[in-house]
Amino acid sequence: MTTVAAAGTQTEGELAGFTIGVTADRRRDELAALLERRGARVVIAPALRIVPLPDDVELREATRRCLATPPDIVVANTGIGMRGWLEAAEGWGLGDALRQVLGNAYLVARGPKARGAARAAGLFDQWSPESESCDEVLFHLLARGVHGEVIAVQLHGDQQPDFCAALRSAGADVIEVPVYRWAPPHDPAPLQRLVDLVHNRLIDAVTFTSAPAVQALLDAAGPARADCVEAMRSDVLAACVGTVTAAPLTELGIPVVTPTRARLGALVRSLSDELPKRAVTLQVAGHELTLRGHAAVVDGQLKPLAPAPMAVLRALATRAGRVLSRAALLPSLPRGADEHAVEMAVARLRAGLGGPGFVQTVVKRGYRLPVE
């Protein structure tokens, strides 16, 4: 089942009342902790897992090519990739030789993690892009001139055909270094549960830390893919750690929140800024009522609600002050519900908000929020 990190009874924090999905694997606990610290309820559902390739034939062959034909330029894409490459080389007895070859090359580190891994191995980068994007790296290398140069590109989890093809078209001899690859999660159930939450708009935001994770979630959606895309275009906020990760979503016309710097902390701050802006606030029965994801905030006090009462509240709030019949409220509840379920949801909503006055019964017509 989907892992849900409980937010307890916390009533403070910019993200209190919101439910956020985490598709990362390797740093999922760190990201979840940052979100929970700001009051969020977190659904952990890794979309992919990283499979290291210390014994991979392609990696060993790419390493031997680098030793036989030392690269003039080395592109370090990720920290985990550079560490994995150097550790694998050590295991083959080629560590010293590889470090010497890399040390003599013009080293480009795509971001601070790649730079940190290189420097931990005694290597120093000559250049790093401000945007941490592959596009900026490519522009820099093409502007510098690569004709006749041997370039080793440490791949970041998947192939980079456009990047490498552009270098080859400019006359470079490119050695692709596949240090790790993506694989499906061991347990697909959490990801499928997250897809259901997105599809049914029962989650407020989904975070992504890699572009392949975006594709993995959409692939897991299967026949519901179009519905999930539409949900992320409207009700479910997509938040990505950087522009490279966001690219598959923006191509689908999905609005994406990305921090100015590709860091988990910055990603959480961006969510903390954006999600509260989506909350709806009304004056109801002499109280300030704010709708936040899975909870309502009444005069500053967080009141978590079950999905059915929350769905009824949202339906009433969208037509604030107008009377909605049981039949009109029924579509907001899960399939199979009847008008009696509407009555039960209204009763639970009144209890959850703190009194019957929040939802008025209009005899023989239905229910309304007494909006001021």
C-alpha positions in Angstrom: 0.0 0.0 0.0 1.0 3.6 -0.4 3.2 4.8 2.5 1.6 7.8 4.2 3.7 9.8 6.5 1.3 11.1 9.2 1.3 14.7 10.0 -0.2 14.1 13.5 -2.3 16.8 15.0 -0.1 19.6 13.8 -2.1 22.8 13.2 0.7 25.1 12.2 2.9 25.3 9.1 2.4 26.7 5.6 1.5 23.3 4.3 -0.9 22.2 7.0 -4.0 20.6 5.5 -2.3 19.7 2.2 -1.5 16.3 0.9 1.7 16.0 -1.2 3.0 13.0 -3.2 6.7 12.1 -3.3 7.8 10.1 -6.3 11.5 10.1 -5.4 13.3 7.0 -4.2 16.8 7.7 -3.0 16.0 10.9 -1.1 12.4 10.2 -0.4 12.8 10.3 3.4 14.6 13.6 3.4 12.0 15.2 1.1 9.1 13.8 3.2 10.7 15.1 6.4 11.0 18.6 4.9 7.4 18.6 3.9 6.1 17.2 7.2 8.1 19.9 9.0 5.8 22.5 7.3 2.7 20.6 8.2 2.0 18.5 5.1 0.6 15.0 4.9 2.9 13.0 2.7 2.2 10.1 0.4 5.4 8.3 -0.5 5.3 6.4 -3.8 8.6 5.9 -5.6 8.1 6.0 -9.3 11.5 4.4 -10.1 14.5 3.1 -8.4 18.2 3.5 -9.3 20.1 0.3 -10.3 23.9 0.8 -10.0 25.9 -0.9 -12.7 29.3 -1.7 -11.1 29.5 -4.9 -13.1 28.0 -3.7 -16.3 29.8 -4.6 -19.5 28.9 -1.2 -21.1 30.3 0.8 -18.2 33.5 -1.2 -18.2 33.9 -0.8 -21.9 33.3 2.9 -21.7 35.9 3.2 -19.0 38.5 1.2 -21.1 37.8 3.6 -24.0 38.5 6.6 -21.8 41.8 5.0 -20.8 42.8 4.1 -24.3 41.7 7.4 -25.8 41.8 10.0 -23.0 38.9 12.5 -23.3 39.6 16.1 -23.9 36.3 17.0 -22.2 34.4 15.2 -19.4 30.8 16.0 -18.6 29.8 15.1 -15.1 26.0 15.1 -14.9 25.3 13.8 -11.4 27.0 13.2 -8.1 25.8 9.7 -7.6 26.9 8.9 -11.2 30.4 10.2 -10.7 30.8 8.4 -7.4 29.5 5.2 -8.9 31.8 5.4 -11.9 34.9 5.9 -9.8 33.9 3.2 -7.3 33.4 0.7 -10.1 36.8 1.6 -11.6 38.4 1.0 -8.2 36.8 -2.5 -8.1 38.3 -3.3 -11.5 41.8 -2.0 -10.4 41.5 1.0 -12.7 40.7 3.8 -10.2 44.1 5.5 -10.3 44.3 5.4 -14.0 40.8 6.8 -14.5 41.3 9.6 -12.0 44.5 10.6 -13.9 42.7 10.6 -17.2 39.8 12.6 -15.8 42.2 15.0 -14.1 43.8 15.9 -17.4 40.5 16.7 -19.1 38.4 19.9 -19.2 35.8 18.9 -16.6 32.3 20.3 -16.8 30.1 19.7 -13.7 26.4 20.1 -14.5 25.6 21.0 -10.8 27.0 21.2 -7.3 26.5 17.5 -6.5 28.5 16.5 -9.5 31.1 19.1 -8.6 31.2 17.8 -5.0 31.7 14.2 -6.1 34.5 15.2 -8.5 36.3 17.2 -5.9 36.0 14.4 -3.3 37.9 12.3 -5.8 40.6 15.0 -6.1 39.3 16.3 -9.4 38.4 19.9 -10.1 35.9 21.3 -12.6 36.7 24.1 -15.0 33.1 25.2 -15.6 29.6 24.7 -14.3 26.3 26.1 -15.7 24.2 28.6 -13.7 21.0 26.8 -14.6 22.3 23.3 -14.0 20.7 22.3 -17.3 22.0 20.1 -20.1 21.0 22.7 -22.6 23.3 25.3 -21.1 26.2 22.7 -21.0 25.6 21.9 -24.7 25.6 25.6 -25.6 28.8 26.2 -23.7 30.6 23.3 -25.3 29.5 24.1 -28.8 30.5 27.8 -28.3 33.9 26.6 -27.0 34.3 24.3 -30.0 34.4 20.5 -30.0 35.5 19.5 -33.5 38.0 16.7 -33.2 37.6 16.5 -29.4 37.0 13.3 -27.5 34.1 13.9 -25.0 33.1 11.5 -22.2 29.5 12.1 -21.1 28.5 10.5 -17.8 24.8 9.8 -18.4 22.3 10.5 -15.7 20.0 7.5 -15.5 18.7 7.4 -19.0 20.1 8.0 -22.5 20.8 11.5 -23.7 20.4 11.0 -27.5 19.8 14.6 -28.4 22.7 15.9 -26.3 25.2 13.4 -27.6 24.0 13.7 -31.2 24.5 17.4 -31.2 28.1 17.0 -30.0 28.7 14.3 -32.7 27.2 16.6 -35.3 29.7 19.3 -34.3 32.6 16.9 -34.9 33.2 15.4 -31.5 33.9 11.7 -30.7 31.5 11.0 -27.8 32.0 8.3 -25.3 28.7 7.6 -23.4 29.3 6.4 -19.8 26.2 4.6 -18.4 26.8 4.6 -14.7 23.3 3.6 -13.5 19.9 3.0 -14.9 16.3 3.4 -13.8 14.1 0.4 -13.0 10.5 0.0 -11.8 10.0 0.0 -8.1 10.0 -3.4 -6.3 6.5 -2.8 -5.1 4.3 -1.1 -7.8 1.3 -0.7 -5.4 2.3 2.7 -3.9 2.7 4.2 -7.3 -0.6 2.9 -8.5 -2.3 4.3 -5.4 -0.7 7.7 -6.1 -2.0 7.5 -9.7 -5.5 6.9 -8.3 -5.2 9.9 -6.0 -4.1 12.2 -8.8 -6.8 10.8 -11.1 -9.5 11.4 -8.5 -8.0 14.8 -7.4 -7.6 13.6 -3.9 -4.1 15.0 -3.6 -2.9 18.6 -3.8 0.5 18.3 -5.3 3.0 15.7 -6.6 6.8 16.3 -6.5 9.3 15.0 -9.1 13.1 14.9 -8.8 13.8 13.3 -12.2 12.3 13.5 -15.7 12.0 9.6 -15.9 9.9 9.6 -12.8 7.3 11.8 -14.6 7.1 9.3 -17.5 6.9 6.4 -15.0 3.9 7.9 -13.3 2.1 8.6 -16.6 2.9 5.1 -17.8 1.5 3.6 -14.6 -1.7 5.5 -15.2 -2.4 3.4 -18.3 -6.0 4.2 -19.5 -6.3 7.0 -17.0 -3.2 8.8 -18.4 -5.3 11.5 -20.1 -7.3 12.1 -16.9 -4.1 12.4 -14.8 -2.7 14.9 -17.2 -5.9 16.9 -17.0 -5.9 16.7 -13.2 -2.3 18.2 -13.2 -3.3 20.9 -15.6 -5.9 22.1 -13.1 -6.3 20.7 -9.6 -3.1 18.8 -8.8 0.0 21.0 -8.6 3.1 19.5 -10.2 6.3 20.5 -8.5 9.7 19.7 -10.0 13.2 20.1 -8.6 14.5 21.7 -11.8 13.7 22.6 -15.4 15.2 19.4 -16.7 12.8 17.4 -14.6 9.9 19.6 -15.6 10.4 19.3 -19.3 8.1 16.3 -19.9 5.3 18.0 -18.0 5.6 21.4 -19.8 5.6 19.6 -23.1 2.1 18.3 -22.1 0.9 21.8 -21.2 1.0 21.1 -17.5 1.9 24.2 -15.3 4.9 23.4 -13.2 6.4 25.0 -10.1 10.2 24.9 -10.0 12.6 26.6 -7.6 15.3 28.9 -8.9 17.9 26.5 -7.6 17.6 22.7 -8.0 17.5 21.8 -4.3 15.0 19.8 -2.2 14.8 22.7 0.4 14.1 25.2 -2.4 11.4 22.8 -3.8 9.7 22.7 -0.5 9.8 26.4 -0.2 8.2 26.8 -3.6 5.4 24.5 -2.6 5.0 26.5 0.6 4.6 29.6 -1.4 2.2 28.3 -4.0 -0.2 25.9 -2.4 -1.7 28.3 0.2 -2.5 30.7 -2.7 -4.9 28.0 -4.0 -6.8 27.8 -0.8 -10.4 29.2 -0.9 -11.5 31.5 2.0 -15.1 32.3 2.8 -17.0 34.0 5.6 -19.5 31.4 6.7 -21.9 31.8 9.7 -19.7 34.4 11.3 -16.5 32.4 10.9 -13.6 32.5 8.5 -13.5 29.2 6.6 -10.5 28.2 4.4 -10.5 25.1 2.3 -7.1 23.4 2.3 -6.7 20.1 0.6 -7.9 17.5 3.1 -8.8 20.0 5.8 -10.7 23.1 6.6 -9.3 26.0 8.7 -12.0 27.6 10.9 -10.8 30.9 12.5 -7.2 29.7 12.2 -7.8 26.2 13.6 -7.0 23.3 11.3 -9.8 20.7 11.1 -8.9 17.6 9.1 -11.9 16.1 7.3 -12.5 12.7 5.7 -12.7 12.6 1.8 -16.5 12.5 1.6 -17.3 15.5 3.9 -14.4 17.4 2.3 -15.9 16.7 -1.2 -19.3 18.0 -0.1 -17.7 21.1 1.4 -15.8 21.8 -1.9 -19.0 21.3 -3.9 -20.9 23.7 -1.6 -18.1 26.3 -1.7 -17.9 26.4 -5.4 -21.5 27.6 -5.5 -21.3 29.5 -2.2 -24.6 30.6 -0.9 -26.6 28.6 -3.4 -28.8 25.6 -2.5 -27.5 22.2 -3.8 -29.8 19.2 -3.7 -28.7 15.8 -2.6 -28.7 14.7 -6.3 -26.5 17.6 -7.2 -24.0 16.8 -4.4 -24.0 13.1 -5.2 -21.4 13.2 -8.1 -18.9 14.7 -5.6 -18.9 11.4 -3.6 -17.2 8.1 -4.6 -19.0 5.9 -7.1 -21.7 3.7 -5.7 -22.8 6.4 -3.1 -26.5 7.2 -2.8 -28.4 10.2 -1.4 -28.2 8.7 2.1 -24.4 8.9 1.8 -24.8 12.6 1.0 -26.8 13.0 4.3 -24.1 11.2 6.2 -21.4 13.3 4.6 -23.2 16.5 5.5 -23.6 15.3 9.1 -19.9 14.4 9.4 -19.0 17.8 7.8 -21.0 19.7 10.4 -19.4 17.7 13.2 -15.9 18.2 11.7 -16.4 22.0 11.3 -17.7 22.4 14.8 -21.5 22.9 14.6 -24.6 22.7 12.5 -24.6 26.3 11.5 -21.9 25.9 8.9 -24.2 24.0 6.6 -27.8 25.0 6.4 -30.6 22.6 5.4 -33.2 24.1 3.1 -36.3 22.0 3.5 -37.2 19.9 0.5 -34.4 21.6 -1.5 -31.0 20.6 -0.1 -28.1 22.3 1.6 -26.2 25.6 1.4 -23.3 27.4 3.0 -24.6 30.5 4.7 -21.9 32.8 3.1 -21.7 36.4 4.2 
